[in-house]
Amino acid sequence: MDGEARRFLEDPAAMSCPWVESPFFEELLAASDLDAKDKELARRFHDDGYLVLEDAVDLALVDRIVADYPRLFDPANEFRDAPKTVRPLLRRDANRKQDAWWVSPPVRELACLERILHVLRVLYRREPIPFQTLNFLPGTEQSLHSDMIHFSSIPARFMCGVWVALEDATADNGPLRYVPGSHRMDEIHLGALGLWAEEEGPRLGAGYALYERFLEALVRKHDLPVKELHVKKGGALVWAANLLHGGAAITRPGSTRKSQVTHYYFEGCVHYTPVFSNASLGEIHLRCVYDLRRGKRVEPMLNGETLDAKPLGGGRYRLSRPRKGFW
């Protein structure tokens, strides 16, 4: 094999996909300089599309986040210490708080935890960008879905989620459920179901409901295994962008399942929202990504170049190359 071709077997950045999802993963793993522990993490993530990390987070940090919950979930709290654009997100849902890192230092600390960031660097070989937090009070009981319909990237799959238990997740308080290996499935957007994009807004509509039913039918047809995550306080689940996951039923009425999710993008990508995009027409709903670790917005980039973005309305843009700056 010539030298140009060999780079695909030796350089994790040679292809525009996460190296753990490369067709040359075995060769890349063998050639990597990772220690045995990190190689095992990469192997499990490649095979399963997720990692369960026991005792991932110090319990003292968990307790500081939980101590902030009465303030975060106080219905009278108007969050005057948050930017005006963030306040509606914090008040929208009584059972979850989006981007509470703006007003809660321990929430932000967990999102930027170096132990988690190290794992993500191993798995993606790019610098992670924590851009959104979600703090939950009860379990979500959410239908199976892939994050790639909400948070995608160009190149694809440079996104992941990390869920952390702020109390024990048990069989009866609505634990996470997930489908091992489903990260290898095709990426499903509304266009694949003969649907146009949803319009930007606080609630998704009939198209997204059909997407959820489609995935449930797909799992049943192929008899795919659905696991539940029963983990102690401080444990974490890291999942790949396309892994199907959701929330199991709450069978103990009134129970809580306090938890925090942080969503991460990775540097050097275009970050967009597929459910609001008509990608086949080049109508890309760009996300205004704010790197909460560095305190600045992230410009859309591809192949090392900042892109030009022509507004089309409804938050959608047509991308081309290049120009200076974006925001």
HELIX and SHEET records of a PDB file:
HELIX    1   1 GLY A    3  GLU A   10  1                                   8    
HELIX    2   2 TRP A   19  GLU A   21  5                                   3    
HELIX    3   3 PHE A   25  ALA A   31  1                                   7    
HELIX    4   4 ALA A   36  ASP A   48  1                                  13    
HELIX    5   5 LEU A   59  ALA A   67  1                                   9    
HELIX    6   6 TYR A   69  LEU A   72  1                                   4    
HELIX    7   7 ARG A   87  ARG A   91  1                                   5    
HELIX    8   8 ALA A  100  TRP A  102  5                                   3    
HELIX    9   9 PRO A  105  ALA A  111  1                                   7    
HELIX   10  10 GLU A  114  TYR A  124  1                                  11    
HELIX   11  11 ASP A  147  ILE A  149  5                                   3    
HELIX   12  12 SER A  182  ARG A  184  5                                   3    
HELIX   13  13 LEU A  190  LEU A  193  5                                   4    
HELIX   14  14 ALA A  206  LYS A  221  1                                  16    
HELIX   15  15 PRO A  274  PHE A  276  5                                   3    
HELIX   16  16 ALA A  279  LEU A  281  5                                   3    
SHEET    1   A 6 TYR A  50  LEU A  53  0                                        
SHEET    2   A 6 ALA A 236  ALA A 240 -1                                        
SHEET    3   A 6 MET A 159  ALA A 165 -1                                        
SHEET    4   A 6 SER A 259  PHE A 266 -1                                        
SHEET    5   A 6 PRO A 128  PHE A 136 -1                                        
SHEET    6   A 6 ARG A  96  GLN A  98 -1                                        
SHEET    1   B 2 SER A 152  ILE A 154  0                                        
SHEET    2   B 2 VAL A 270  TYR A 272 -1                                        
SHEET    1   C 3 LYS A 227  GLU A 228  0                                        
SHEET    2   C 3 LEU A 176  TYR A 178 -1                                        
SHEET    3   C 3 HIS A 245  GLY A 247 -1                                        
SHEET    1   D 3 ILE A 284  HIS A 285  0                                        
SHEET    2   D 3 ARG A 316  SER A 320 -1                                        
SHEET    3   D 3 ASP A 308  GLY A 313 -1                                        
SHEET    1   E 2 TYR A 290  ASP A 291  0                                        
SHEET    2   E 2 LYS A 296  ARG A 297 -1                                        
SHEET    1   F 2 MET A 301  LEU A 302  0                                        
SHEET    2   F 2 GLU A 305  THR A 306 -1                                        
END                                                                             
